[in-house]
């Protein structure tokens, strides 16, 4: 089964997410003005296909990748598409060709490398590999992209996860936590433990109170690089099994700008207009 997982998971696409309610999504193709004073254009390519392996097993493959024809800085583009080192051509045609090859690799992996396992299936099943890139926000020269994947190869349930990345379009780089705050990670982790029950992931007690903390699999919540932000909070996003049981789903923990007061990077604070 390792061969299937190797294709299903887009290398470092994941840590595979999110508080989807805090930041409204932007449309698939959008033109707006960013801080580089150049026209900002977003497009996308997509592949959606399926094939029948035998009378019982169907394979489904869906993948969407964003295209940024107005971004020219190679270092920035390398960061945006770093989840898979096989991507070399960032043009629309190049990314479309990548998705077609990825689909073929997935189908061939299941059909050719796992024949014994597939032959044991005796009931109708659909295995799938899904991945996408979504532009969640683009403001103050910061572009937030969410990368998501999900896969099913039999068993009790599917697997899924998200990766959040914020790119500094002014300085042509992926934003790091140190670019936002100088607060030591140990103190941020203490805030994360304090705030774990502030986001409703669907895990509640009989009184309707959120009980995410009771499903934790870790002694402390790490301050990971899987973060994004809005005008109120910095958010850390954890995929299933990363810090809690699968039943808790993916969990997003907020840390407010007020809690980070006195540690915020000067440039970041000014660009985000944080008082």
N, C-alpha and C positions, 0 to 999 in steps of 0.2 A: 504493500500500500504506500510505501514511501515515494514511489515514482509518481503516484497520483498527487500526493501532497506537494511534491516539488513543482508540479505544474499549476495546481490550484492556487498556491500562495505566490504572489508576485514578489519574490525575494523579500526585500525590506519594505514592501508596501505597508507592512504592518508590524505593529505592536498590537489588529483589524479591528473611532469614533466617535453618543455625543449628545450634547445638550442642543437638540435641533431647534428648540423653541426660543432660545435667547436671541439668535441672530437670523432674521428672515433671509431666505435664499434669494439669489439673483437669478435672472433668466439665463437660458442656455447661451444665447448670443447677446451680448450687451456692449454698448459703447459708452464710455464715460471718460472723464478727464482725471488723470492722476497727477501726483506731485512732480513727475518728471516733465510735465507740460507737453507730453505727447499723447496722441489719441490711443486709448487703451481698448483693444479689441479681443473678444473671447469667442472662440468657436469650439467645436468638438467633433470627434469621430466615434463611431460605435459599431460593434459587431454583435449580432443576435442570431444564433443559429442552434440547431439541434440535429442529432443523428441517432438512429436506432442501432444498438449493438447486437441485440437478439430479441426474442419474443418478449422478454421480461424487462430489459434494461434500455432506457433512453438517456442520452447525454444531452445536457443543455449548457450552452456557453453564452454569456453576455458580458460585454466589457465596454466601458466608455472612458475616453481619455480627452482631456481638455487640450485645446490648441491655442497658442498665444502668438499670432502672427506679428503683433506690434512690439513684442519683446525681442531684443536683439543681443542682449548681453549673455555670452556663453556661460559664464560662471553661474548666473541666475538660472538659466535654463537647465544647466546640469543639476542644480539643486532641486528644481521642480520635478524633474524626471529621474531622480536618483534612486527611486524605489526599484528600478530594474535596470541594471547595467547593460542589458542588451539593446536598450533604446539608444540609438546613435543619431537618428535623423528626426529633428523636432518639427519638421514641416507637416502639413496636414496629410500629404500623400505618404510620407515616411511613417507617421504614427498609425495610419490606416493599415499599412503593410505589416507593421508590428503586431497589430491586433489579429490580423488574418493568420499570421504565423503562430501566434499564441494559441488561437483556436485549434489549429491543426495539431500542435504539440499536445494539447489536452486530449483531444479525441484519440490520437494515436497512442498516447500513454495508457489510457484505459483499455483500448482494444488490443494492443500488442504486448504490453508489459505486465498485464494482470489477468491473463486468460484463465488461469486456474480459479482465481477468486471470482471472476465474473461468471464462470460456468456454474458456480454453486447457487446463484440467485434463482429462486423458484417462484417469486411473486413480482408483480409489476412494480417497478421503481423508476424514478427519474433522479439521476445524479446531476448536480449542477456546479458550475463555477461562475460566480458573478464578481465583478469588480467595477469600480467607478471612481471618477474624480468629480468633485462638485465645488464650485466657487461659492463660498459662503458669504464672503464680504470683501470689499475693496474700498478702504477709506483711509484718509490721512497718510497715504503712501504705504499702507500695510495690506497685503493680500492674503486672505485666509482660504486655504484649500483643504477640504476633507477628502481623504482617500479611504474607500471602504471595500471590503471583500466579504463574501460569504460562500460557503461550499457545503455540499452534502455528498457523502459517499457511503451511505448506509448508516445504520445505527439509530439511536433514539432521537437525535435531533441534528440540526445543521450546526455549523461553526461560523462565527462571524466576528469581525473586528474593524476598528477604525484607526486611522492615523491622521492627526491634525498637524498642519504645518502652516506657519505664517512667514511670508516673504516680505522683506523690506525692499520695496521697489525704488526707493531713493538711493539706497546704498548697495543695491544689487546683491542681496545675500539672504539666506534663510535666517530668521530671527532666532536667537538663543535666549535662554532664560536670563543670562547675565546681562543681556541688552535691555531687559525690563527692570530688574531689581537686583540690588546687592545683598538682599536678605539671605543669610546662610540657609542652606537647604534644610538643616535640622529644624529651624524655626518655621519654615514654610510647611514642613511635614507635620509640625504640631498644629498649625492652623488647619491643615487638611483633615486631621483627626477630629478637630473641633467642629468642622463644617460638614462632615460626611453625611449627616442626616438632613442637610438643607435642600437637597435635590431629591425629588420623588422619582425613584426608579421603578415604582410599582411594588416595592417591598414594604408592606405596612403591617401593623399589628391589628388586633381586633377593634381598637379605638380609632383606627385610621392614621395613627402616627407612623412616620417613616422610621424604619428600623434597618437601614443599610448597614450600620455598624455591627449588627448581630450576625451578619453573613460574611464578615471579613475573613479572609484566609491569611492575612498578614498581621504582624504586630504593630506595624506603622505603615502609613500610606506614603509611598515614595513620591518626591517631587520630580516627575518625569519630564521628558522633552515633548510629550504629547499634550500640548497646550494651545489655547487660543484666548481671545479676549474681546470684550466690547467696551462700552463707555463706563460700565459699572464694576466689572469683575475680570479677574484672570481665572480661566477655567482649565482644570486638569481632567483629561478624559481617559478612562480606563476601560479596556475591553473585557468581555467575560473571562473569568478565571484569573485575570491579572491581579486583582486584589480581593475578589469576592466570588462566591459560588455562581454557577451559570444562571441559576434562577433569579439572581439579582439583576441580570442583564448587564449592559454597559452602564457605567456610572460616571457622571461628571460632577466634580467637586469645585465649587467656587471659592475664590479668595478675593475679597473686595480690595479696591484701591485704598480704602481707608485703613485696612489691616496692614497694607504694605507702605503706609505713609512714612516718609523720611528715608525710604530705601530705593525709591523709583529713580531710574536713569533720567537725567535732566532732559536730554533730547526726546526720549520717549514720552515723558510727561508733557512736554510742550506740544509735541505733535498730536497727542491724544487729548490735549486740552483738559488735563486732569488738574483740579484745583487742590 
